[in-house]
């Protein structure tokens, strides 16, 4: 390329009068041409665009992008968890205590045996159990006899039950709300 | 603070489980070392074994329905009267949810039977008896309690006891 032509183009370039094709000419000259010493100082300026065009995405760019996005999301999660950490601890404690309480309640309800068995031999236990049930049975029979005896004694009194029933109707009714004398009520 | 609260809560749960039983509470709060008592505890496992071992069908059925039988007895007359009153006080203070089914107060014998219904097939019964010889018996029975079958037990047990010597004589005659 003609050096004079380059000087003319540079003059136009500094006056912002160059066209796109003329700027391309200058870039081609500075990137691929034989640049004289007096014009070497402009090489970085015109090769800058070429260098930037040469930059391309790497093959693992997408992977790197996804990784960085995930890291950013995790940071957000950690921040959220840190804010609610005290509340999460309290909730976990309450759930643990409630779970223990409920399970202990149901376990105790199902198997309410908290004492040690006295006997290992069923034969020995049988005697005691039979004796206990016999005593219970006799107690029930005793109470039944006592009740029957009481009823018999009441029968022997030979009371007039109809008279007693009629008496209950003449007894004045107590009215706690009234301050005056109470009036009797007959049926 | 949280740790101490958790420990207190767990202890409260534990004591609430253990404090419900009358015999357990009686042994813990009323029995004194210088007034000893006899205590027999028969649980569900042993009752099932006894049911398998006995030949009496009524007794077998009764054992299978029950979950526990606990007994306290004392031979000393003075201790019996003392513990009888203590038992009644304990019931009136801590076992108010039990209903008095039967109460007999005669010169020679005193009987109190209380009961609590837990559900359709589970009841708790407490018997406190002071017999003619002033001997105290406290019995608690848990399970499916059938008063009719239990009240007939004593006569069937007596019959089974009287039958055994007759059978022995018959075997002797046969030989």
Boltz contact constraints between the chains, C-beta under 6 A:
constraints:
  - contact:
      token1: [A, 97]
      token2: [B, 9]
      max_distance: 6.0
  - contact:
      token1: [A, 101]
      token2: [B, 13]
      max_distance: 6.0
  - contact:
      token1: [A, 104]
      token2: [B, 13]
      max_distance: 6.0
  - contact:
      token1: [A, 108]
      token2: [B, 17]
      max_distance: 6.0
  - contact:
      token1: [A, 113]
      token2: [B, 43]
      max_distance: 6.0
  - contact:
      token1: [A, 114]
      token2: [B, 18]
      max_distance: 6.0
  - contact:
      token1: [A, 115]
      token2: [B, 41]
      max_distance: 6.0
  - contact:
      token1: [A, 117]
      token2: [B, 41]
      max_distance: 6.0
  - contact:
      token1: [A, 117]
      token2: [B, 43]
      max_distance: 6.0
  - contact:
      token1: [A, 117]
      token2: [B, 46]
      max_distance: 6.0
  - contact:
      token1: [A, 118]
      token2: [B, 40]
      max_distance: 6.0
  - contact:
      token1: [A, 118]
      token2: [B, 41]
      max_distance: 6.0
  - contact:
      token1: [A, 122]
      token2: [B, 49]
      max_distance: 6.0
  - contact:
      token1: [A, 122]
      token2: [B, 50]
      max_distance: 6.0
  - contact:
      token1: [A, 122]
      token2: [B, 53]
      max_distance: 6.0
  - contact:
      token1: [A, 125]
      token2: [B, 42]
      max_distance: 6.0
  - contact:
      token1: [A, 125]
      token2: [B, 46]
      max_distance: 6.0
  - contact:
      token1: [A, 125]
      token2: [B, 50]
      max_distance: 6.0
  - contact:
      token1: [A, 126]
      token2: [B, 50]
      max_distance: 6.0
  - contact:
      token1: [A, 128]
      token2: [B, 40]
      max_distance: 6.0
  - contact:
      token1: [A, 129]
      token2: [B, 42]
      max_distance: 6.0
  - contact:
      token1: [A, 129]
      token2: [B, 69]
      max_distance: 6.0
  - contact:
      token1: [A, 132]
      token2: [B, 69]
      max_distance: 6.0
  - contact:
      token1: [A, 132]
      token2: [B, 71]
      max_distance: 6.0
  - contact:
      token1: [A, 132]
      token2: [B, 139]
      max_distance: 6.0
  - contact:
      token1: [A, 133]
      token2: [B, 153]
      max_distance: 6.0
  - contact:
      token1: [A, 134]
      token2: [B, 154]
      max_distance: 6.0
  - contact:
      token1: [A, 134]
      token2: [B, 157]
      max_distance: 6.0
  - contact:
      token1: [A, 135]
      token2: [B, 137]
      max_distance: 6.0
  - contact:
      token1: [A, 136]
      token2: [B, 127]
      max_distance: 6.0
  - contact:
      token1: [A, 136]
      token2: [B, 139]
      max_distance: 6.0
  - contact:
      token1: [A, 136]
      token2: [B, 150]
      max_distance: 6.0
  - contact:
      token1: [A, 137]
      token2: [B, 150]
      max_distance: 6.0
  - contact:
      token1: [A, 137]
      token2: [B, 151]
      max_distance: 6.0
  - contact:
      token1: [A, 137]
      token2: [B, 153]
      max_distance: 6.0
  - contact:
      token1: [A, 137]
      token2: [B, 154]
      max_distance: 6.0
  - contact:
      token1: [A, 138]
      token2: [B, 154]
      max_distance: 6.0
  - contact:
      token1: [A, 139]
      token2: [B, 111]
      max_distance: 6.0
  - contact:
      token1: [A, 139]
      token2: [B, 127]
      max_distance: 6.0
  - contact:
      token1: [A, 139]
      token2: [B, 129]
      max_distance: 6.0
  - contact:
      token1: [A, 140]
      token2: [B, 151]
      max_distance: 6.0
  - contact:
      token1: [A, 141]
      token2: [B, 151]
      max_distance: 6.0
  - contact:
      token1: [A, 143]
      token2: [B, 102]
      max_distance: 6.0
  - contact:
      token1: [A, 143]
      token2: [B, 104]
      max_distance: 6.0
  - contact:
      token1: [A, 146]
      token2: [B, 104]
      max_distance: 6.0
